[in-house]
Amino acid sequence: MAIIFSTQSSTGPNWRSGNLATPRTRIPLQFRAAAARLGFYTGASRESAIEVPEQRSSGPQQRTSFDDWYYRIHVLPLRIDLGNLVTNQVRYVQIWNAFLQQQTLSSVSLENGDGVELVGPGAPPLAFAPLQLRRWQLSITTEGPPVIAATLSYDFVALGQRTVTITGNRMSAWMLPPDWSRPVAETLAWLTDVQQSTDGSEARFPLRASPRRSWEFSVLADRRERQVLEHALFDWSARTWALPVWNDVSWLRANLALGVQSIPVQAASQRDYRPGGLAMLWKDVTTYELVEVSEITADGLQLARPTANAWAPGTRVLPCRTARMAETPSLERVTDQVMRSTVRLAAVETCDWPAAPPAATYRGRPVLEQRPDLDQAQTAEFGRQLVVIDGDIGPVSVDDISGKAWPLQSHAWQTWGRAEQANLRSLLYWLQGRAAALWVPSWADDLELVEPSLTTSSGIVVAWAGVARFGRAQAGRRHLRIELFSGQVLYRQLIEATELDSQREFLQLDMPHGIALQPSAIRLISWMVLARLSSDTVELSHETDGEGVARCRVSFAGIGAEESEP
């Protein structure tokens, strides 16, 4: 082994460098000879060198990094996972002969390769020179079996077989837009384990990190559209679809050239795009292209691969989710050319969205400050946990085991525009079905202030409403939301209610108002209840696309035992 130094030299007892004590991998003699033939320098040069006597020792041979790289056949990669295949794809397989001698590839075989084309540097038997690298090209098309499970094998003389596994799923795009004369219903279904005690306390355990998501909409097709859709359903009903999220549509405003890797989309972050997900460029039922999204910007999409076609202004741009038919659709043939149906598809991928609670808080919990849509009548119930014992032959016994009212009230939203719809979706994801709790006002004119109240006062005089007689500061009738015409909102806890006379009641609150309260300045005084959703399933009704109207209606169930928690 030679240690290379510069032409300068020194003499004396301390000439030996400390780095010589560092263990090094010896280069085998045969490797030095082969490397020299390939033009690599491994020997002495014109620089002066100090020859260190070779030291041998007995013992077992130790493996080195040389053994990890050389004297073997390297195949890269050993596994190709195509995921959900929506467009034709090209992948490469590289074979490196890391031997220092020539090796011979005797055969190459592709099993279960329907829709997969292999192009190589030559036909076997194929000689590999020492340290030579060769590359094969795999072209995978969307035509073929729905499940891709191919095996590519390379067989070398005296070295055995090297295998590459190719997996994936072919998908078809749902190409027919909904009939917007009827809303598109989107369902979000969480799952929560709620353990409820008779005293009103609850233990809630969310069992799904993300909801199960499905869409139901009507389609109306005639002539060619009907023919294409029926044949697609005939062949693909049990397979996975690339389903456009039709309410998140946008349109190209300018020409989109062939081979670009970005698409302009306004407010892209407020639409249902995700990195690694799919998007669709759609012109009609037979002219569309599915692309893979790599990155989302404020006003556009970056694609994983260039577009395969050029697109004109007016082309629809849509986010896509992978979905399956939740049930077999029934086709209503209105005429021999017209078909109508209602289809329901369920997402097979995880559908996440940024969760965000309301900004206003009271006693450490968010407050729902979005007023309900008054076009949809609001309902309220005050249920009881009653146990009825009826022997059919005697008196009926009824036991109110908790002695508490369990309030249940509805809340409806009518959102306009993409920002409001995105905020509503963030709230629903934060509620996570029945898992999270927040303060919900009744949004009713529950109390009427009849006398002014000073800034330093912590009480109010209201018109008699039976608060002292029936409410008694019980759970569900313990917290108030006081809204002024100026827009200021006060949240207060009722400590005690006292009847002053047959027309007035005095309510003692937990803290001073901080401002003078005049009856003419009060817009609304409502009760608040700490509540959660009564169901894990929420439905969004999209009456137009995201720039228009979407409706949602839910019910909130009160949690009385938690209202006293700080």
C-alpha positions, 0 to 999 in steps of 0.5 A, spaced: 500 500 500 502 506 498 501 513 501 502 519 497 505 525 499 507 532 495 514 533 493 516 536 499 519 532 504 522 532 511 527 528 515 527 526 522 524 522 527 517 525 527 516 524 519 510 519 520 503 522 519 498 521 525 493 519 519 497 513 518 494 509 524 487 510 521 484 503 518 483 503 511 480 498 506 485 495 502 484 495 495 485 488 492 490 487 487 486 484 481 481 491 482 488 495 482 489 492 475 482 492 472 482 500 475 488 501 471 485 498 465 479 503 465 484 509 466 483 510 474 490 511 478 492 507 483 499 506 483 505 511 484 506 518 481 512 522 480 510 525 487 515 522 492 512 516 496 514 513 503 512 505 502 510 502 508 511 495 509 505 491 509 503 488 515 499 481 515 496 478 521 492 472 522 484 472 523 477 472 520 476 476 514 472 482 515 467 485 510 468 492 508 464 497 504 468 494 498 464 487 499 457 491 499 458 494 492 462 490 488 462 483 485 454 483 485 449 485 480 445 491 482 438 493 480 435 499 481 429 500 483 427 493 485 420 495 486 415 500 482 409 502 485 405 506 480 399 508 485 393 510 482 394 510 474 390 515 471 395 517 465 400 513 461 407 513 465 414 511 464 419 508 469 426 506 468 430 500 471 437 500 471 442 494 471 449 495 474 455 490 473 459 491 479 463 485 477 470 486 475 469 481 469 464 481 464 457 478 465 452 475 460 445 477 461 441 470 458 434 473 458 429 478 460 422 476 462 415 480 463 410 476 467 402 479 467 405 485 463 398 487 460 399 494 458 406 494 460 411 495 454 419 494 455 424 497 451 431 495 452 438 496 450 439 490 446 436 483 446 439 477 450 444 474 450 447 481 452 454 482 454 455 487 460 463 489 461 466 490 467 462 496 471 457 497 466 451 500 467 445 499 462 438 502 462 431 499 460 425 503 459 418 501 462 411 504 459 405 503 462 398 505 459 391 506 462 389 500 458 389 493 461 387 490 467 384 494 473 390 491 478 397 492 476 401 486 478 407 485 474 414 482 475 420 483 471 426 478 471 433 479 469 437 472 469 444 472 468 449 466 467 451 463 473 449 468 477 441 467 478 435 471 477 434 479 479 426 481 480 423 487 479 416 488 482 411 493 479 404 494 482 399 499 481 391 500 480 388 503 473 383 508 474 378 511 470 375 518 470 368 520 472 367 524 466 359 527 466 358 533 470 352 533 475 345 536 473 345 542 477 337 543 477 338 538 484 343 540 489 350 536 490 350 532 497 356 531 500 356 527 506 362 527 512 361 521 517 366 521 523 365 516 528 365 518 536 365 513 542 360 517 547 360 514 554 354 518 557 353 518 565 346 520 568 349 526 571 350 529 564 358 528 564 361 525 558 367 521 555 368 522 548 373 518 544 374 520 536 375 514 533 376 517 526 382 522 524 379 524 518 371 523 516 369 518 511 366 522 505 361 521 499 357 525 494 351 524 491 348 527 485 343 527 479 346 526 472 342 527 465 345 524 459 343 524 452 345 521 445 353 520 446 354 522 453 349 517 455 352 511 451 359 513 454 356 513 461 353 506 460 359 503 457 363 506 463 358 503 468 358 497 465 365 496 465 368 500 471 362 500 476 366 496 481 373 499 480 376 506 483 374 512 479 377 519 479 371 523 481 372 531 480 369 535 486 364 539 481 363 544 486 370 546 486 371 548 479 375 553 476 376 555 468 382 557 464 382 564 462 388 563 457 391 558 453 394 552 456 400 550 452 402 542 451 408 540 456 407 545 461 407 543 469 403 549 472 396 551 471 393 557 474 387 556 479 385 562 483 384 561 490 387 554 489 388 553 497 381 554 498 379 548 493 380 541 494 387 540 491 392 536 495 399 535 494 400 528 491 393 528 489 389 529 482 386 534 478 382 534 471 382 538 465 375 537 462 372 540 456 367 534 455 365 527 456 370 525 451 376 530 452 379 531 458 386 529 462 388 527 469 394 530 472 398 529 478 399 535 483 405 536 486 405 543 490 399 548 491 400 555 491 396 561 492 394 562 485 396 555 481 398 548 481 405 545 480 404 538 476 408 532 477 409 531 470 408 536 464 401 536 461 400 531 455 395 536 451 394 543 449 387 546 452 383 552 450 380 558 455 374 556 458 376 549 460 374 547 466 379 545 472 377 541 477 380 537 483 379 530 484 378 524 489 379 517 488 372 514 489 368 507 488 360 506 487 357 506 494 351 503 491 349 500 484 346 506 480 339 505 477 338 508 470 332 511 468 331 511 461 327 517 459 327 516 452 331 511 447 336 517 447 336 520 454 338 517 461 337 520 468 340 517 474 342 518 481 349 516 483 353 516 490 360 515 490 364 514 497 372 516 497 377 511 498 382 516 500 383 520 506 380 526 506 383 532 510 382 539 511 385 544 516 381 544 522 379 551 525 375 553 531 371 559 532 375 565 534 371 568 540 372 564 546 368 564 553 371 560 559 376 557 555 371 554 550 370 557 543 363 560 542 359 559 535 358 566 533 355 565 526 348 566 526 343 561 523 340 561 516 333 564 518 330 561 511 330 554 515 326 554 521 330 553 527 328 547 532 329 546 539 327 540 544 328 539 552 329 532 552 329 528 559 332 521 561 326 518 563 325 510 565 318 508 564 316 502 568 309 499 565 306 492 567 300 493 563 295 492 569 297 497 574 299 504 574 305 506 570 311 509 573 316 514 570 323 516 573 327 522 571 333 519 573 338 525 572 333 530 573 336 534 568 333 537 561 338 535 555 337 541 550 337 539 543 337 545 538 338 545 530 343 550 527 343 552 519 348 555 515 347 558 508 354 560 505 355 565 500 362 564 496 368 560 497 371 563 503 365 562 507 364 555 505 372 554 506 371 556 513 364 552 515 368 546 512 374 548 517 369 548 523 366 542 521 373 538 521 374 542 528 368 539 531 370 532 528 363 529 529 361 529 536 368 529 539 369 537 540 364 542 544 363 549 544 358 554 546 352 555 542 347 561 543 339 560 542 339 566 537 332 567 540 330 574 544 330 570 551 330 576 555 328 583 555 332 588 559 327 593 562 332 598 566 338 601 565 344 598 568 351 602 571 358 600 568 360 597 575 353 593 576 354 586 575 346 585 575 340 586 570 333 587 571 329 584 566 322 583 564 319 577 568 320 570 564 320 565 569 327 565 570 327 565 578 321 560 578 323 555 572 330 556 570 334 557 577 341 557 574 340 550 572 345 547 566 342 550 560 340 556 563 346 559 566 350 563 561 348 569 557 350 572 551 348 580 551 349 583 544 349 590 543 347 594 537 354 597 537 356 590 535 359 589 542 358 582 545 358 580 553 358 573 555 356 572 563 354 567 568 348 567 572 349 566 579 342 567 582 335 570 579 330 573 584 323 575 582 322 583 584 314 583 582 310 580 577 313 584 572 320 584 573 326 579 575 333 581 577 339 577 575 345 577 579 351 576 574 358 573 575 362 580 573 361 587 572 358 589 565 364 594 564 359 599 560 353 602 561 347 598 559 341 601 556 334 597 554 335 601 547 342 599 546 340 592 547 339 588 540 339 581 543 340 577 550 340 569 549 341 563 553 348 559 551 349 552 552 355 548 552 354 543 546 357 538 541 354 535 535 348 530 536 350 526 530 357 524 527 354 525 520 354 532 517 351 533 510 353 539 505 348 541 500 352 544 494 346 548 490 351 551 485 359 551 485 363 554 490 362 561 488 355 560 489 350 557 495 352 551 499 347 549 505 348 545 511 344 543 517 346 540 524 343 539 531 347 541 537 346 537 544 347 540 550 352 537 555 350 540 562 355 537 566 361 541 563 358 548 563 361 549 570 368 547 568 373 553 568 
